[in-house]
Amino acid sequence: MPNIHRSALHNDIITTPKILNLNVTTAKIADAAVTAVKLAPSALTAANVAPVALTGIGVGVDATFDIPNTAGDYDLALPFKVEFFQMIVIKTGLNGGAGDTVTLKNTATAISNAVSLNVVVGALANASAMDPTQNTVAAAGTLRVSAAKVTNCAARILVHGVVRA
């Protein structure tokens, strides 16, 4: 006889398994059979997994911006409050030149220093400073990367942060 725990034989929602020559089969659970009344309070629900449910638990958040060879602002609306503490830049497109930069911002206010893109394609550059008074973007706020172009500002920007209360 296979090792079957007592809970596996419970039949309130699922048909009791049929055991025949050690082959166990169960009936499928019909969508209508799963109701809020039958779920434990700790079960996954939309409220438990919605972005607002992440608030205050320090879940890591990563965002990627693919910046074309065009100066301007590139925005990401955040559904919850996030504190950012790292920005990594990978140069894409063609080699950059003096005056090509990217800056991480909390809407219009700089979070990071201007990172120079005066590097070859594939080179990594990191923000060397993050303003601790600006690096937390409010829920429904805008995380922005501002690109300045003289030669070529194409880059992939990776930022990392954590959800805050």
C-alpha positions in Angstrom: 0.0 0.0 0.0 1.4 3.4 -0.9 2.1 6.0 1.8 -1.1 8.0 1.8 -1.7 10.6 4.4 -5.1 10.9 6.0 -5.6 14.4 4.5 -5.2 12.9 1.0 -8.3 10.9 1.6 -10.4 13.9 2.6 -13.3 14.2 0.2 -15.1 17.6 1.0 -13.9 19.1 -2.3 -11.9 16.4 -4.1 -13.1 12.9 -5.0 -11.4 10.3 -2.8 -8.4 8.8 -4.7 -8.9 5.4 -6.1 -6.0 3.0 -5.5 -5.5 0.2 -7.9 -2.1 -1.5 -8.3 -0.4 1.6 -6.8 -1.9 3.9 -9.5 -3.6 6.9 -7.8 -6.1 8.9 -9.8 -8.2 11.8 -8.7 -11.1 13.7 -10.2 -10.4 17.2 -11.4 -11.6 20.1 -9.3 -14.4 22.0 -11.0 -14.0 25.8 -11.0 -17.3 26.1 -9.3 -16.2 23.9 -6.4 -13.5 26.4 -5.3 -15.2 29.1 -3.4 -14.1 31.7 -0.9 -15.8 29.7 1.9 -13.7 26.7 1.1 -10.4 28.6 1.1 -8.4 29.1 4.3 -7.8 32.7 5.3 -4.2 32.3 4.4 -5.0 31.0 0.9 -3.9 32.9 -2.2 -6.5 35.5 -3.2 -6.3 38.5 -5.5 -5.9 40.7 -2.4 -3.0 38.6 -1.1 -1.0 38.9 -4.4 -2.0 42.3 -5.6 0.9 44.8 -5.7 -0.6 46.7 -2.8 -0.2 43.6 -0.7 3.5 43.8 -1.1 3.8 47.1 0.8 6.2 47.1 3.7 7.5 43.6 3.4 10.8 44.4 1.7 10.2 42.5 -1.6 12.9 43.2 -4.2 11.9 45.2 -7.2 13.8 45.3 -10.5 13.1 47.5 -13.4 14.7 47.6 -16.8 14.7 50.6 -19.2 15.8 50.1 -22.8 16.9 53.6 -23.9 17.1 54.2 -27.7 19.6 56.6 -29.2 17.2 59.5 -28.4 17.6 62.0 -25.7 14.6 62.4 -23.4 12.7 61.1 -20.4 11.7 57.4 -20.1 9.0 56.9 -17.4 7.7 53.9 -15.4 4.6 54.4 -13.2 5.0 52.5 -9.9 1.9 50.9 -8.3 3.6 50.9 -4.8 6.2 52.7 -2.9 9.8 51.6 -3.7 13.2 52.6 -2.4 15.8 52.3 -5.1 19.5 51.8 -4.2 21.3 50.5 -7.3 21.5 51.4 -11.0 23.6 49.5 -13.5 24.0 50.7 -17.1 24.9 48.5 -20.0 26.0 50.4 -23.1 24.1 49.3 -26.2 23.9 50.7 -29.8 27.2 52.3 -30.7 30.0 53.6 -28.6 29.1 56.7 -26.5 30.9 60.0 -26.4 31.5 62.9 -24.0 28.1 64.4 -22.9 26.1 61.2 -23.3 24.6 60.4 -19.9 21.7 58.8 -18.1 20.3 59.9 -14.7 17.8 58.0 -12.5 15.0 60.4 -11.2 12.1 60.5 -8.9 9.8 62.3 -11.4 12.0 65.4 -12.1 14.4 65.2 -9.1 17.6 63.3 -9.5 18.1 60.1 -7.5 21.5 59.2 -9.0 24.4 61.0 -10.4 24.6 61.4 -14.2 26.2 58.2 -15.4 28.6 58.8 -18.3 27.9 56.7 -21.5 31.3 57.7 -22.9 32.2 54.0 -23.1 32.3 51.2 -25.7 29.3 48.9 -26.5 28.9 46.2 -23.8 30.6 48.2 -21.1 29.0 48.4 -17.6 28.7 51.6 -15.7 27.2 52.1 -12.3 25.7 55.1 -10.5 28.3 56.1 -8.0 25.8 58.1 -5.9 22.2 57.7 -4.8 20.5 60.6 -3.0 19.0 59.1 0.2 16.4 61.9 0.4 15.1 61.2 -3.2 15.6 57.5 -3.8 12.1 56.5 -2.5 9.4 56.8 -5.1 5.8 57.1 -3.7 3.0 54.7 -4.7 1.6 55.9 -8.0 4.8 57.9 -8.5 7.1 58.0 -11.5 10.5 56.4 -11.8 12.3 58.2 -14.6 15.5 57.7 -16.6 16.6 60.9 -18.3 19.0 60.5 -21.2 21.3 63.2 -22.6 22.7 62.7 -26.1 25.7 64.1 -27.9 27.1 61.1 -29.7 25.0 58.0 -28.8 22.9 57.5 -25.6 21.5 54.0 -26.3 21.7 51.9 -23.2 20.0 49.3 -21.0 19.4 50.5 -17.5 18.7 48.1 -14.6 17.6 49.5 -11.3 17.0 47.6 -8.1 15.1 48.5 -5.0 12.7 47.2 -2.3 9.0 47.8 -1.6 8.5 50.1 1.4 5.5 50.8 3.7 
